[in-house]
Amino acid sequence: MGASRGRVSTQGMTCWGLMSTAVGRGYGQPVTSALRRMVRSPRTDDAVLRAVDAVAAAVFIGFYVFFAGLGSGELAPSQPYYSGPTWLGWLIAVGVGAPIAVRRRWPEAAWAVSSTALVVATALHVTLEPWLPAAITLYTVALRSSWRRAVTVLAVTLLAAAVTLALTATGSAAEISGLIVYVWMISGSAWVGGVIVRERRAGAAERRRRDAEQALSEERLQIARELHDVVAHSMSLIAVQAGVANHVVAQRPEAAQDALRVIEATSRNALTDIRRLLGVLRTPDAEFAPTPGLDALPALVDRAVAGGVGVDLRVAVDSRSYSDAVQLVAYRIVQEGLTNVVKHAGPTDCRVELSERNGVLEVCVENERASAPAPRPAPPGGHGLVGLRERVGLFGGELVAAPRPSGGFRLVATLPVGSE
């Protein structure tokens, strides 16, 4: 029933000695480099990994067939050797190596079959090889199974190895203990490696999940900003003109007709903008409209004038000096300022000024005290200024919105475009 230390040094270590010699001579370096490049390649997929497992399974089956076929103690006549039937030796070899080929699909079953075959191989003196096939399947169990099962499998492996080697190996207690510790180190290292890879993959998956959530939140915020900027100005002008038409339709039909014409034109433009925005959201190859910039400010002012606001536009900067992103933010600032004047101030005068000092673009929109109340006050809870602060904050700028001491309201945004 026993196997001595000499058995390990002759049969068990012969294959590893040959491999070490080959690597030491340089034959293994090209193979190792090729395997490393293949594993690290982005083209590596499940089919390639399964092929690698199949090759490893065939290699281990060949090792154990070789050890089982030695017989008669050719390498160490004085040591115990496998003397059973050939078919049983082949069956043990298949049981040890074949589970490696399916370890990714059935990790726990592969571990159970391979470990059982190793116990039988050790008991029948096929070899005292350090349970490397079981360590490979143990790595997969630690990587893919639940924590409870992974810990249970590790404990069973260590216990089975200790009991089998203690009953099979011969020699002093120190030698047997050293052999058991050696097998434990191989199995434990594989299990710890699986746990480490498992934790890294879980951390990477968690980071990808958080990044996806953040990207989704940013997409929603961007859509909300664009929808507000596209719709709010037009709808505010429509609401004001509808209120004007309702108040003057009986006494001044001509003024009501003018208001209805403004409503018609504004609503058509708004519908066009909404269709374009929805098209961009639904199809990636939708047709984009030109990004509004400083050159589009006069048209924006004209729509505010149609809403009953007198606008004095002063642009003391060259639009060609700024990127499309900066011009879009400046345009949105003026658009939101004029929208608020139309909604909250009613018929009044307004000044829009754009200037630059020391690489800082300043956009100012301020209005005088309203000469008459707005036809219908706008409900609270708007998101325009919130969106503007977010836009300006992306450029490291500041937005100040506050009432003027002499009456009216003032909106000032600064954009440090010099460091863009």
N, C-alpha and C positions, 0 to 999 in steps of 0.2 A: 504493500500500500504506500510505501514511502518513496519519495524522490529526493535526491540529495542536492547539495549546492553545485556539485560537479555537473549535474544534469542541466542546470541553468547555464553554466558557462560553456557547455558543449552544444546542445541543441538549441536552447532558448536564445542564446546570444549569438549564434552563428550567423543568422540572417541579418541581424542588426550590425554585426561586425563587418560583413561583406558590404552592406550599404554605406557604413561609415567610411570604409576604405575607398569605395567608389567616389563618394563626395569629396574625400580628402585629396584624391587625385585630380579633381576638377571636372569629373564626368557629370556630377549632379548639379553644378552651377548653372549651365544653360537650361536644364530642365526646371530648376527652381525659379529662375528668372522668368521663363515662359509661363509657368503656372501663376506666378505673382502678377504678371501683366494681364493674364486672362481673367483672374479673379477681380482685379481692380478695373477692368475695362467696363465701360458703360453698356457694352453689348451683352455682358453676362446676364443670362436669364435662367429660368427654371430648367429648361432643356439642357443647358450646358452643365448646370450643377448636378442634375440627375445623371448625366453622362460621367462626370467626375466620380460620383458615388458608385456607379456601376463598375468603373475601372478599379476603384479601391476595394470593392467587394471581391472582384476577380483576383486581385493581388493577394488578399488575405486567404481566400479559398486555396489559392496555389500554395501559400506558405504552409497551411495546415495539412494539405494533401502531402506535401513533401515531408513534413515531420511525422505524419502518421505512417508513411511508407518506409521510413528508415528501418524500423524493426531490427531485431537481432542485436541491437546495441552496437552498430557499426562505429558510431562516434565515441561512445563510452560504454564498453562491454560490461563494466562493473556496476553500471547504474541501471535503475528500472527503466523500462522502455515500453512502448505500446506494442502489445502482442495480440490484439484483437483482430477480428476479420477486416478485410479490406473495405467492404461496403460500409461498415460502421465508421471506419476512419474517414471515408469520403462524406458520409452523412454528417459527422461532427464538423468537418471542414466547411461544408455548406451552411450548417447551422451557425457557425461562428461568423463567416464573412458575408453571406447573402443578405442578412438584415440591413447591412449598411446601404445597400442599393435602394431600400424603401424607407429609410429612416426619416426623410422629410415628410412623407405622407402619413406614416404610422410610427411616430417616434417611440411611444411606450411599448408597442408590440415588438418593434425592432430591438429595443433594449432587452426585453424579457427573453426573446429567443436567443440573442447573441450571448447574454450573460449565462443562461442555462447551458448552452453549448460549451462555453468556456469552463464552467464548473465541471462538466463531464470530461472535457479535454484534459483539465488539470488532474482530475481524479484517476484517469486512465493513463497518465504519464505521456500524453501526446507531446506536450511541451509546457514549460512554466513561463511562457511568454507573458509580459506584464499587462495582460488584459486590455490591450489597446483597442480592439474592436468594440468592447463594452464601453470604453471611455468615449469613443466617437459617438455612439448612440446616446450616451449619458449627456454629452454636450447638447445634442438636439433636444432631449427631454427638458433640460434646464432652460433652453431657449424658447420652447413652444408650449410646454405644459403649464398647468397652474402651479402656484407656489407650493401648495400642499403636496401635490403629486411629485414635483421635482425634488423636494426634500425627502419624501418617502423613498423615491427611487435611489437617491444618493445613499441613504442609510442602508437600504437592502443590499446595494452593490458592495459597500464597504464591509458589511457583515458577512455576505456570502464569500467574498474574497478572503477575509480573515479566517473563516471556518475551514474553507476548502484547502487553503495553503497550510494551515496548522495541522490538518489531518493528513495531508499528502507529503509535504516536504519533510526531509530528515536533516538532522544537524543539530547544532546547539540552539538554545533558546534565543540567543542573540542573533544568530543567522536567520532563523525563521522569522523573528520579529522584524529584522531589517528587510526581508523579502516582502513581508506584509506591508510595511511602511512604504516601500517602493511602489507597490501596486496602488496603495491608497493615494500616494502623491500623483500618480498618473491620472487616476479617476477623479480625484478632487480638483486637480488643475483643469481638467476638461469641463467639469461641472461649473467651476467658478468662471471659466471663460464664457460658457453659455449664458450665465447670469449677467456678466458684464455687457455682452453684446445685446442681451435682452433689454437691459436698462438703457443702453444707448439708443436702441431703436425706439423704445417707448418715449424717451426724451425728444428724439427727433420727430416722432409722430405728434407729440404734444406741441412742439414748436411749429410744425406745419399747420396744426389745427388753429393755433393762436394767430399765425400769420394769415390764414384763410379768413378767420373771423375779422381781423383788423382790416384786411383788404375789402371784405364785404361791407364793413361799417363805413370805410372811406368811400366806397362806390355809392352807397346809399346817401351819404352826406353830399357827395358831388352831384348826384341826381337831384337831391332836394334843392341845392343851390341853383343849379341850372333851371329847374322848373320854376322856382320862385322868380329868378331874374327874367325868364322868358314871359311868364304869365302875369306877375304882380303889376308891372307897369301898365300893361294894356288893360287889365281888368280894373285897375284903379281909375284910369281915364274913362273907361266905359261907364263905371258906376257914377262918376262925377257928371258926365255929360247926360246920362239918363236922368239924374236928379234935376239938372238944369232944364232939360226938355219937359219934365213933368211939371215944373213950376211955371214955365212960361208958355206952355202949349195953348192956353186959353187966350192970353193977352197978346203974345208975340209969336204967332205961328212960324214966322220966318226964322226966328232964333231957335225954335224947337227943331225945324228942319235942318238947320246947320248942325245942331247937336247930334241929330240922327245920322247925318252924313259922317261925322267924326266917329260915331259908334260903329257904323258899318265898316269904314276903312280900318279902324283899329281892330275890330273883331276879326276881319279877314287876315290881317297881319298876324294876329295872335294864333289863329287856327293854323296858318302856314308854319309858324314857329313850333307849335305843338306837334304837328305831323312830322316835321323834320326831327324833332327830339325823339319822338317815339320810333321813328325809323332807325335812328342811330342805336337805340336801345335794343331793338328787335333783330337787326341784321348788321353784322360787322362791316359789310361793304356798302352801307347806305351812303347816300350823297350828303356831304357836309356843306353847310353854308359857310361863307367866309367869316372868320372870327371878327366880331365887331371891335373896332379900335377907336383911336382919337378922331379919325376921319369921319366916323359915323356919328359924332356928337351933334352936328347941326341938325340931322334928321331927328335925333332924340329931342332936341330943343323944340323943333317944330311941333312935335306931338304934345309936348308940355304946353306950348303956346295955345294949341287947339283946345287944351283943357282949361284955359282961362288964366294961365300964369304968364306974366311978363318975364322973360329970361334975358339976362345980359351975359353972353358967353365970351370969355376972355381966355384964349389959349396962347400962352407965351412960351410954348415949347415946340420942338420939331418932332413930329410923330415918327419920323424915320430913325430917330435916335434910340427908340425903345423896342424891345422885343414884343411879339404878339401877346405873351403872357402878361406883361406889364400893362400894355394898352387895354387888354381885356379887363383887368382889375380896375383901372381908371375909369373905363366905360361903365362898369357895373356900379362903381361908387356914384358917378353922376346920375346914372339911371335910378338908383335907389333914392338919392337925394331928391330928385325931381318927382319921383313917385310919392314920396312922403309929403312934399309940398302940395301936390295936387290933392292928396287924400285928406290931409289934416289942416292945411292953411287956407284952402279955397282960393278965390281970386286975389292975387298979390303979386308983388315983384320979387324976383329971385336973381341972384348973381352966382355964376359958375366960373371959377378961375382955376387954371392949371399953370403952375410955375415950378421951376427947379432951382435949388440952391445947394451947392456943395455936394452934388450927387444924390440929392434927395428930391424926389418928385412930390409936390404938394398939390392935393386936389381939395378944393374948397367949394361947398355948396351952402349958401345961406339965403334966407328969405326974410322979407320985412314982415311986420305985423299984418295980419290979414285985414283987408278992408271990410270984408263981410264973412260971416261964418260959412263953412262948407255946407253944401246942400244936405249932406247926410254924413254924420261923423262915422269914421271907420272903427270897427271893433278892435279892442286891444288884443295883444298876444301875437303880434307879427314876428317873423323870423328874419326880416331883411337885414337889420343891423347886426344880428348874430352871425349871419352868413358873411357879411362884409368884414367883420372882425376876424373871422377865420381866414378869409382870403388875404386880407392885409397881413395877418400874422404869418402866413407862409413866406412872405418876403421880409420878415423881420421889422415890419412897420407898425404904426400905431393909428388908431381910429378914435377920434373924439367927437361925440355928438351931444350937444347941450343947448339949452335955450340961450338966446342973446339977452344981455341986460336991457337993451332998448326995445325988446320985443322980437318975436320971430324965432328962428331956429338956425343953428350953425352946425354943419357937418364937415369935419376936416380930417383927411387921411394923409399920412406921410409914408412914402415908399422909398427905401434906400436903394435906388436902382444903380448907384455907383458900384456896389458890390455884387450885382446880379450875376 
